[in-house]
Amino acid sequence: MYKIYFKQAIKILKQNKFISIITITGTALAIMMIMAVVVTEAIKHVSVAPEVNRNRTMYIKNSVKNGKNTEWMQSDNVSYELYKNYLSDLQSPEYISAINVSDTEFMVNSRQSEGQILTKVQQVDAAYWRIMSFNFTAGKPFTQEEFASGIQNAIITENLAKKLFGNNEALGQEIEIDFKSYKITGIVKNVSQAFKFAYGEAYIPYTTKKGYEHRLYFVLFLMKDKSDMPKAEEEVRAAERKYNAADAEWNLTFLGPYNHRLQILNKWSNEGPDVEKTNKKMIFIFSMLLLIPAVNLSSFSMSRVNRRTEEIGVRKAFGAKKYIILIQILYENFITSLIGGIIGLLLSYITVTALKEWLLDIGTDSTIPINALISIPVFLGVFIACFLLNLLSAGLPAYRASKKNIVDSINKKNT
């Protein structure tokens, strides 16, 4: 039955080419706007390499201290003291990592390079390489022993290796980072700026930087399973109570640990994410992106249905049920919506790529990984968007056609 409906839908598209083009174009533009939002969110949240463990990673980026006897408040990223004394020994996470966020860019050069290059340098620990999944083309990451000893080893990207050494072998060579000598022990594939915690051009142990004990950090917890996340929250709250019981001046609150979505929403150092406000905003955006084109497209759907009132009347005269008529019209219109949806998805990829600096806050020279663009959530989003748009634009015309009297339908009378 649905095969017949499909063939009939294609035939109708060919018969009414102008209306079909307008309908498909309108659908494509509507889906493009919706999917641009969906694709942008998918890139921010989907678990792909090197941030392959986003779905089971928790984050603490900020801490707040409130005075016990005053109205004073302090808020900032997590200090090394708080990380070391209260967060580094939690039992529920599989791995715990700290990323130094105090300094992120340094001058880098080599004997073979023409000058110094301002470079994004990630200062990390050994556990970082367990949480992230980098593609090493040569060498390997530094070990826990090397990290603890403060040995000046560096991992660099292929792009930086080419800048520093041209076509020559970079592994094992010496480079200067912030005027200190480091030995290159690993080379990784280039990382997109879309990965906020993984992106860098060089990676060094933060123990190699003088005064690392007095700097600020993001703390990452890799859980064995998503179901263990509440255990980490309980341990963090216990760590807060331990600090508050020992400190006579301050009450400590860690903002988190948050899952990947919540840590993106945690934009301020002194307050947590406003999930309700964000959800309402997204519902409003999607509602407008669906309703406005649906209202415009409904007139075209009505026109197409009116052209077939005689056919619908004859079918009903031969015993076709109302729900069969309704399903047929919705199904045939869904084929049109799906064609427009596929075109809209392709256009959304072009839109996101062209506007990546605005939508994703990444440089124009940075790439977006294909496996972040093409994912199951994205395709599922296209199908749902097409279904809802079809239901909103064709639902009323289909319902009116199914309810129309047989005689009026055959005589093409509007009721």
N, C-alpha and C positions, 0 to 999 in steps of 0.2 A: 504493500500500500504506500509506504513512504517513498519507495523508489519511483512510483507513478507521480506522487506529489513533487518529487525533485525534478523529474523531467518536465512536468507542467510548469514549475516555477521558472526553469530555464527558458521554456517556450514563451512565457509571459514577458520575461525580460527582453527577449528578442523582438516581440510584437510592439512593445511600448518603449522604444529605445530612448526617447527623450526623458520620459518620466523615470526610466530605469537609471539613466546616467545621473540625473539629479538626485535620486534616492541614494544611489551608491556613493556619490560624492559627498552628500550630506552626512551619511552614515560614517564614511571614512574620516571626515574631518572631526566628527564628534568622538569617534573611537580614538583618533590621533591625540586629541586633547586629554582624554581619560587615560590612555595608555602611557602618555608622556609622564603623567603623575605616577602611574603604577610602576613603570620601568625605573623611574628615578628612585622610588622607594625600594624596589627590588634590589637595585645596585647597592643601596645603603645597608640592606639587611640580609641578603642571601649569603649562605655559607659557601664560599668558593676560595680557592687558593689565591694568595697565601693566608687569608683569614678564613681558613677552612672550618674552623671550630666556633664560628660566631654563635651558633645555636646552643652551645653549651659553655659559653664563656661569660663570666660575670665581671663587672668592673666597679672599681671605686676610684673616682677622679678627684673628689673634693672632700674636705672635712671642715666642720664648723665647731668653734669653741665659744661657749657662752659663759660669762662670768657668774660665779655662784653668789657673789655678794654685790655685784655691780651689773649695770646694763650693757657693759662692753661685750663686743662680739668680734671674733676673728674668723675669717674664712679664707681658704686657699686650697691648692692641691695638697696631696698627702706628703707630709714631711718624712724624711728617711727614718727619723726616730720613731714616729708612729708606725710606719711600715715594719720596721725591724722588730719592735717590741710587742706589737699587738696584732699584726696581720700576717707576718711571714711564717707563722707556725700553725696555722689553721689545719685541722685534720681532714675535713671533708673534701677540699679540692685535690685533684690529681696533681696539678702543678700550680705554683704561685709565682708570678713574675712582676717585676717593677720596671717601669720605663721612666728614665729621667727626662722631665719636660722643662727643666730650667733653661737649658741651652739646646737649641736644635740645629743651628747652622754654624759651620766653621769653614775657615779657609783650608783648602786641601791642595797639595801639589806633589809632584815627584821630580826626580832629576831629569826625566825625559820630557816633562810638560813645559810649555812655554811660560806659564805663569800660574798664579794661584786661582783656584776655582771655589766660589762660594757654594757649599754643598750641604744638603740636608743630611745630618748625621743622627742616627738613632743610637742612644746610649741605653743598653739593655743588659740583662743578665743571661745566664746559661739556660734557665727555664723558658725564656722567650722563644727559643728555637723549638721547644716542645709544643708550645701553644700555636705558633705559626707554622706554616708549611711552605717553605721557600724551595724554589727549583735551583739546586746547586749545579752549575755547569763545570765547576772545578773546586777542589778542596772540600772543606767541611766547616761547621760552626765551631766556635770556641767552647771548651768544656767547662764544667763547674770548677775544676781545679785551676784552670787558666784564669777564669773569672775571679775566683777567690784570691789568686796570687797577684792580680792586677797586671798580668802580662799584656803587653801592648800589641794585640792582634786585631786585625780588622777584616770584616767581610765587605766587599764592594759589589756594585751591580756591573753588568756588562757595559752599560753606557758610560759609567765613570771610568772603568778600566780602559775603554777606548779613548776617552778624553786624556787620560794620564799617560798611557803607553802606546797609543796608536794600535797597530796590528801586532805589537810585540807581546810576549807572554807576560801576564800580570801576576800570576800566582807566585808567591814567594818573594815578590819585590817589596821594597821599602817605600812608604809614602809618608808625608807629613800631614797630620791633622791638628790644627791649632798649634802649629810649630813644635809638635812632638812626633817622634818617629814611630810608625806602626808597620808591622809586617802583615802583608796580605795572605791570609790563610784560607780564604774562600771567595768564590765569585758566584753570584746568583743572577737569575734572569731579572730584567728590569721590572719594577713594581709600579703599578698605577697609583696615582694620587687619590683615587677613589677609596683606597684602603688606608684609613687614617692611622691605624696602629702599626701597619706593616710597611707603609711607604717610607722610603729612605734611599739614599744613594750610597751610604756607608753605614756600617753597624759596628760599634765598638763596645767593650765592657765598660760600664759606667765607673767601675773601680779604678780605671786608668786615669780618671780626671780628679785632680786635686780638689779636696773639699766636697766630695760627693755626699758625705754624711750630712751636709748642711743644705742640700738641695731638695727639690720637690719632684714628686713622682705620681704616675698613674699606676694603679695596682690591678692586675688581671688574675682571675681565678679560672682555671680550666677544670670543669667538673667531669667526673667519670660518666655521669648521665644527667640529663635535664631534671630528672626527678630528685636529684641531690641538691638542687639550688636552695630550697628552704633550709637545709642544714647549714649551708654557708651563711645565710642570713642570720640564723640563730647564733652561730659562732661569732659573727661580727658584733651583734648586739651584746654578747657576753664580753667581748673585748672592750666595748664602750663602758660597760659597768665596771670592769676591772680598772680602767683608767680613772673613771669618775670617783671610785672609792679611794684611790691613792692620791689624787690631786686635790689640794685644798682650795685652789683658785678657779679652776675651769671645769665645766661639763663638756664632754666631747661627743660629737655626733658625726659618724661617717655617712655621707650621702651615698647609699648603696649598701650592699652590692646590687647593681642593676644588671638586667639582661641587656642584650645588644641594643634593642629598640629604646629602652628607657635611658641608657647612657647617652644616646644621641639627643634625646629630649632634655637631658640634664645640662643645660647651657650655662647656668650660673653657679658660682662657688658657694653661695649662701642659702640656696633653696633647691628642693628636689624638682623633678619634672612634673608639669601639669598635664597629666594624661587625659583627664576629662575635657579640658579646653582643646587639646590637640585632636581628640576623637571627634568632637563637635565640629571643629574646623574642617576636618577631612570629609565628614558626612555632608556638610554644607557644600563643599567644593564638588563632590561627586554628584550630589543631587542636582546642582545647577548644570553641570556638564551633561547630565542625562535628560533632565526635564526640558531645557530650552530647545535642544535639537529634536527631542521627541515630539514636542508640540508642532514644530515646523514640518517634520516628516509625516505626522499623522494626516495632514491634508492630502499628501500624495498617496498614502495608504488608502484613504477614503476614496479617492478618485479611482484607484485601481479596483477596489471592491465594487464600486458603483457600476463599472463597466461589465461586471460579471454577475449582476443581480439576476438576470434571466437564467443563466447557467445554474446559479445556486437554487433558484426556484424550481427548476426542472429536477435537480438532484433531490430536493426535499420532497417533491411530488412522487418520486420513485422510492421514497422511504429513508432517505439519508437523515440521520439524527442531527439535532442541533449541535451537539458537542463534536460530531465528526466534521461539520462545516467549520466550526470554530478552530479546531485543531489544524485542519487543512490550510486555512488562511494564515494562521500563525506560523505554521511550518514553512509555507511557501515564502512568507515575508522574512522568515529567519534565514533562509538561504541568501536572500538579498543582503540582509544585515551581516551575515557571515562573510560574504564577499567584500563588503565595505569594511568589515572589521579587520580582515587580513591586510587590505590596502592601508587602513589606518594604523595598524601595528608597524608596518614597514615605514610609514611616514613618521611615526613616533620615534623610531630608532634614529632617523635622520634628524629629528628635532632635538632629541636628547644629546646626540653627538655634537650638533651645531651649537647648542646652548649649554654644554657641560660646565663651562666656567660659572654660569649663573645658577644652574639647577643643582650641580654637585659640588660647587666650590673647589674645582680643580683647574689646573693650568690648561691653557689651550694646546700646549704641546704634549699633554699627558693623554694616554690612550685609555679606553674603557675595555676591560676584558670581555671577549665574546661570551664566555660562560656565565658572566654576570648579566649580560643583556638577554641571552636566550636561556630561559629557565622555565620550570613547570609553573611557578607562581605567575609568571608573565602570561603564558599561554592560557592558564586558567582564568586570569583576569580578562583576557580578550573574550573568551567564551561567555563569561558572566555578564560583561558589559554589553555584548551583542544580544544576549538573551533579554536583559532588562530593557535595552533600547527598543528591541522588537516588541516586547510586551507593552511598553508605554506608547509606542507609535502606532501599533497595529491592533492593540487589544480592543479599543472601543469600536473601530470600524468592523472588526471581525465579530464582535458581540452583536452589534446592530444587524449585521448581515444574517447571523444565525437566528435571530429573533424575528426577522421580517416575515410577514404573512406570505404564503406560497403564491397566492393570486397577485399580490402587490409586487412580488419579486419577478414573476413572469411578465407582468405588464410594465416593469421598470418604474414602479411608483416609489417615491421616497417617503418614508414615514418617520 
